[in-house]
Amino acid sequence: MLIHRFGIRTKLRSLKKHLPVPALAISDPEGGIRPFPALLPGERRLLLRVSRKIHPSDSMMAFGHAHYFGVGLTAARSVKEAADAVGLVPRRVLDFPCGYGRVLRYLMALYPNAHFVASDIEREAVDFCARGLKAEGVYSSENLSEVRLGEPFDLIWVGSLLTHFDEAKTREAVAFFGDNLAAGGLLVFTSHGEGAARRMRSKTLDYGVGEEGAARLLTSYADGGHGFEAYDFWPGYGISLTSPAWIRGLMSGWREVYFGDQACDNHHDVFGFVKS
């Protein structure tokens, strides 16, 4: 089957003739399948440069290679669109949290002359990004004040982090990223917006907080534009919903340069803000 040809042992060049849409299918938690993202101009060449190395502990592979690489492509696409909007060709890039490099590998292919720092609280993941993908690895901490990332960055990518934070942690994280951005630097991050809220309302997904938790979260989101419900199994972390209006209020003083409604994986909203 074609999906297996997208595996880590097959060079991507062998897929060149197969890549036009809809070459691959991605499992959809709402049921059925959706096609691998339609390739934009230049993305075929980008795919040829993306590392195929996968760590055996990478849980993001749960839905298969097509989903894994499709999500990475849509995230990198948003980053590029945000960077292009301000004419940025980054020289120093942070992926936080990097995981096992699902998006990092795309960013490294997009900006081959940049210096990349990969940071996460999962040390095995950081080690893989350092050894396997050749980024600089920095171990993170649940206490962001303890994290030392070195010189400021002109691009920071934050995928699926604020989606798990309450309001206080979200504000703390934005301040942390601002402190680590150079003047005029670009912060690109994802959030759960109206698309995720619709999934909860329809009871398609409860995001691990159960029916009652989802109901409480939706009420808070409707009342103030931000809702959060903690996981039973992971104190301090959970699922958040944030409206674009709430995000823009949070980022007061920054300059918005990009917004993609469910742009990442047809699920997460993506924002790009420049540090004033």
C-alpha positions, 0 to 999 in steps of 0.5 A: 500500500502507498502509505507504507511507501512513505516509511522511514526506510524508503528515500523520499525521492522514490515517491516523487511521481506519487506525491501529487494530491491525494497521494496519501490519506491521514486518519481523522479523529472525526471519522474517515480519512482526509488527503495528505495536504495538497502540495504548494509550489516548492513543497515537493522540493522541500519534502525531498530535504526532510529527514526521514529519521523516526525515533521508536519512542515518538508517540506522534507516529500513532496515526502513521507516517502519512499523518505524521509528515502531513502535520509537520508540513502544515505546521511548517507551511504556517511558519513560512507564511508568517516569516514571509509576511515580514521578509524574515529568513531566520538565522537562529530558530527555537522549536519549543517544545520540539518533541522528536522533531516532527516539525523541526525536521521541516524547519531545518529543510526550509532554513538550512543555513539557520542555527536550530535549538530544540528544547523539551522536558522529555530528555530522550526527545531532545537527545534525538533531535540533537543526535539524529537531526543535528540541532542544538539540544537544551533540556527544558523544565516545567519551571520556565525560569530555570530554562537557559536557551542562550542568545535571542532567537529571531524565530520561535515555533511553539506547537501544541503547548499553549493548547495545554496551559491554563491562563496563568501558564499561558501568560508566563509562557508568552513572557518567556518567549518574548524574553528569548526573542530578539527585537523584531523577532517572530513568535509562531504558535498554535492554539485550540480555537473554534474548530476544537470547540466544535469538536467538543460541542458535537462530542466528537472529542473530549480531549481527555477531560471527559464529558463533564470536563468538556462542558465546563471548558466550553462554558468558560470559553463562551463566557470569556474567550478562554477555557481550561480543564486539567487532566486527571492524570497530569496535574498542571496540564490539560486542554485549553480553548482560546478565541482569536479575540482572547489571543489578540488581547493576550498579545497586546503590544505585539504586532500580528502578522499571521493567522491561520484558522485551523491551519495546522493539521486542519485542527489547531489555529496558528498565530504569528506575532512580531515582538515590538 
